[in-house]
Amino acid sequence: RTVEPLEYYRRFLKENCRPDGRELGEFRTTTVNIGKCSCSITTADGSALVKLGNTTVICGVKAELAAPAVDSANKGYIVPNVELPSLCAERFRSGPPGEEAQAASQFIADVIENSQMIVKEDLCIANGKLAWVLYCDIICLDYDGNLLDASVFALLAALKNVQLPLVTINEETGLSEVNLKQKNPLIIRKHPVATSFAIFDDTLLIVDPTAEEEDLATGTVTIVTDEEGRLCSVHKPGGSPLTGAKLQDCITRAITRHKEVKKLIDKVIKSITPK
């Protein structure tokens, strides 16, 4: 494994399994904790913690009030940020966001935009005057591959947990008034779920790759689908090309994975909802 890691892996792949005992199309154990039971981010308006095998990601959503941009007076803002601190894996360094963290942040921003999970018009309180800004901080606590799947899952779960207070603008003073006693859940229009694959030797596809598998792979691809089976995004940063048939196979698997993740989120939300 140390001297010839690729050959070591190939031996397992020939038998249609992986060194950790999983089949090629098998995901690692996935768990999600939402809201107060997820973590101690007491200042967040919504939070979630997702574990995908040994990869652990936490997401906190903070809502603030701001004036809308001049060119989009009827829209609010969503600002995602992915952090890969040095404590989550040896490969990451302290300091400004590295290339991988920046790419992940951009990927999350694209998923929000393409899937229309939140329509920015829904975040507008008063046209041209006031809107919500949602700061979505996604922090990796433990990195063992497949950051994108875990990040999208944590983001969706945290947003499902957000409760925004009622805000009105006083006609006389023109100032905003916040009613913390009356809160409403965020309107989630779509539920995007990411499913990542690693490509081995240009032909073989394995789902939910570990960090070691990502390093040995000749390419990776991430498929994002919503609950209607609609394709929201295909993220393929270089590497081995995929045939149309292989890509279709990935999309089919991603649609199945979406159902599993949605079921898991719904179950957890049901368990924390007051009877």
C-alpha positions in Angstrom: 0.0 0.0 0.0 2.9 2.4 0.8 5.3 1.4 -2.1 2.7 0.8 -4.9 -0.6 2.3 -3.8 -2.1 2.3 -7.2 -1.3 -1.4 -7.8 -2.6 -2.2 -4.3 -5.9 -0.5 -5.2 -6.1 -2.1 -8.6 -6.0 -5.5 -7.0 -9.1 -4.7 -5.0 -10.9 -3.0 -7.9 -10.5 -6.1 -10.1 -12.6 -7.9 -7.5 -15.2 -5.1 -7.6 -14.4 -3.9 -4.0 -12.3 -1.4 -2.2 -9.7 -1.6 0.6 -12.2 -0.3 3.1 -14.6 -3.1 2.3 -17.1 -1.1 0.3 -18.4 -2.1 -3.2 -17.6 0.4 -6.0 -21.1 1.9 -5.9 -21.4 2.0 -2.1 -21.4 5.2 0.0 -19.8 5.6 3.4 -22.1 5.8 6.4 -23.8 9.2 6.3 -25.1 11.0 9.3 -26.6 14.5 9.8 -27.4 16.5 12.9 -29.4 19.7 12.6 -29.9 22.8 14.7 -29.3 22.8 18.4 -28.4 19.1 18.5 -25.8 19.5 15.7 -23.2 21.7 17.3 -22.6 24.6 19.7 -22.9 27.4 17.2 -25.4 29.3 19.3 -25.0 32.5 17.3 -26.1 30.9 14.0 -29.6 31.2 12.7 -29.4 27.7 11.3 -26.7 25.0 11.6 -25.9 21.4 10.7 -23.2 18.8 11.0 -22.7 16.2 8.4 -20.4 13.1 8.6 -19.6 11.1 5.5 -17.4 8.3 6.7 -14.4 10.1 8.2 -15.1 13.4 6.5 -16.9 15.9 8.9 -18.3 19.2 7.8 -20.2 21.8 9.8 -22.3 24.6 8.3 -23.6 27.7 10.1 -26.0 30.2 8.5 -26.0 33.8 9.8 -28.8 36.1 8.6 -28.2 39.9 8.6 -30.1 42.9 7.2 -28.7 45.1 4.4 -29.7 47.4 1.6 -30.2 45.6 -1.8 -27.8 46.3 -4.6 -29.0 49.2 -6.9 -29.2 46.9 -10.0 -31.2 44.2 -8.2 -33.4 46.2 -5.8 -35.8 43.3 -5.2 -33.1 40.7 -4.3 -31.3 39.6 -1.2 -27.8 38.0 -1.0 -26.4 34.5 -0.3 -22.7 34.5 0.5 -21.2 30.9 0.8 -17.7 30.3 2.1 -15.9 27.0 2.5 -13.0 26.8 4.9 -10.3 24.0 5.0 -8.3 24.8 8.2 -5.0 23.2 8.8 -6.5 21.1 11.7 -8.7 19.1 9.3 -5.8 17.5 7.4 -2.1 17.7 7.0 -2.4 18.8 3.4 -3.9 22.2 4.3 -2.0 25.2 5.7 -3.1 28.1 7.9 -3.5 31.5 6.2 -5.6 32.8 3.4 -8.0 30.3 1.6 -6.1 27.9 -0.6 -7.1 26.9 -4.2 -9.2 23.9 -3.1 -11.2 26.0 -0.6 -11.8 28.8 -3.2 -12.9 26.2 -5.8 -15.3 24.6 -3.3 -16.8 28.0 -2.4 -17.3 28.8 -6.1 -18.9 25.3 -6.6 -21.4 25.9 -3.7 -22.2 29.4 -5.1 -22.9 27.8 -8.5 -25.1 25.1 -7.0 -27.2 27.7 -5.1 -27.6 29.7 -8.4 -28.2 26.8 -10.8 -30.6 24.8 -8.6 -32.6 27.9 -7.5 -32.7 26.3 -4.0 -33.3 29.8 -2.7 -34.8 32.5 -4.9 -33.1 35.8 -4.0 -36.3 37.7 -4.5 -37.7 35.7 -1.4 -35.0 37.4 0.7 -36.2 40.9 -0.2 -38.1 42.7 2.6 -38.8 46.1 1.1 -38.0 46.8 -2.6 -34.9 48.9 -2.9 -34.7 49.4 0.9 -34.1 46.2 2.9 -33.1 42.6 2.3 -31.7 39.6 4.0 -28.1 38.5 3.6 -27.4 34.9 4.3 -23.8 34.2 5.3 -23.2 30.4 4.8 -20.0 29.3 6.5 -19.0 25.7 5.7 -16.0 24.5 7.8 -14.4 21.1 7.3 -13.4 19.7 10.7 -12.0 16.4 9.4 -11.0 15.8 5.8 -11.1 12.3 4.2 -12.2 13.0 0.7 -15.5 14.0 -1.0 -15.7 17.5 0.5 -18.3 18.7 -2.1 -21.0 16.1 -1.3 -20.6 16.7 2.5 -20.6 20.5 2.0 -23.8 20.6 -0.2 -25.5 18.3 2.3 -24.5 20.4 5.3 -25.6 23.6 3.5 -29.1 22.2 2.7 -29.6 20.8 6.2 -28.5 24.1 7.8 -30.8 26.2 5.5 -33.7 23.9 6.3 -33.1 24.9 10.0 -33.1 28.7 9.5 -35.9 30.7 11.1 -36.0 34.4 10.1 -37.7 36.9 12.4 -40.5 39.1 11.0 -39.1 42.4 9.8 -41.3 45.5 8.9 -40.4 49.0 8.0 -42.0 51.7 10.1 -43.8 54.1 7.7 -43.3 57.1 9.9 -39.6 56.8 10.8 -38.5 54.7 7.8 -36.6 52.4 10.2 -36.8 48.6 10.3 -38.5 46.9 13.2 -37.6 43.3 14.0 -40.1 41.0 15.8 -38.0 38.2 17.3 -41.1 36.5 18.7 -42.5 35.8 15.2 -40.2 33.7 13.1 -40.7 32.0 9.8 -38.7 29.2 8.1 -36.7 30.1 5.1 -38.4 29.2 1.8 -36.4 26.4 0.2 -37.5 26.0 -3.4 -35.3 23.1 -4.4 -33.3 20.5 -2.6 -30.0 19.9 -4.4 -27.8 16.9 -3.5 -24.3 16.3 -4.8 -22.9 12.9 -5.7 -19.2 12.6 -6.5 -17.3 9.9 -8.4 -13.6 9.1 -8.8 -12.5 7.8 -12.2 -9.8 5.0 -12.0 -7.6 4.2 -15.1 -9.8 6.4 -17.3 -12.7 3.9 -17.2 -13.7 2.6 -13.7 -16.1 4.7 -11.6 -16.3 4.6 -7.9 -18.7 6.7 -5.7 -17.9 8.7 -2.6 -14.1 8.6 -2.9 -11.9 8.9 0.2 -8.9 11.3 0.2 -6.6 8.4 -0.8 -8.8 7.4 -3.7 -9.1 11.0 -4.9 -5.3 11.2 -5.0 -4.9 8.0 -7.0 -7.8 8.7 -9.4 -7.3 9.9 -13.0 -10.2 12.3 -12.6 -13.3 13.2 -10.5 -16.9 14.3 -11.4 -19.6 15.6 -9.2 -23.3 15.5 -10.3 -25.9 17.7 -8.6 -29.6 16.8 -8.9 -32.8 18.0 -7.3 -35.9 16.2 -6.1 -37.5 16.1 -9.5 -34.4 14.3 -10.9 -33.4 17.5 -12.7 -29.7 18.0 -13.4 -28.5 21.2 -11.7 -24.8 21.0 -12.2 -22.0 18.8 -13.5 -18.6 19.7 -12.0 -15.6 18.1 -13.7 -12.2 19.7 -13.0 -10.1 18.2 -15.8 -8.8 14.6 -15.7 -10.1 11.6 -17.7 -12.9 12.3 -20.1 -16.2 10.6 -19.6 -18.3 9.0 -22.4 -21.9 9.9 -22.7 -22.9 6.5 -21.4 -20.7 6.8 -18.3 -22.1 10.3 -17.6 -25.6 9.0 -17.9 -24.7 6.2 -15.5 -23.4 8.8 -13.0 -26.7 10.9 -13.3 -28.8 7.8 -12.7 -26.9 6.9 -9.6 -27.0 10.6 -8.4 -30.8 10.6 -8.7 -31.0 7.4 -6.5 -28.5 9.0 -4.0 -30.7 12.1 -3.8 -33.7 10.1 -2.6 -31.5 8.6 0.2 -30.2 12.0 1.4 -33.6 13.7 1.2 -35.1 10.8 3.3 -32.3 11.2 5.9 -32.8 15.0 6.2 -36.6 14.6 6.4 -36.3 12.0 9.2 -33.9 14.2 11.2 -36.1 17.3 10.8 -39.2 15.3 11.8 -37.4 14.1 15.0 -36.5 17.7 16.1 -39.8 19.3 15.2 -41.9 20.0 18.3 -45.0 17.8 18.4 
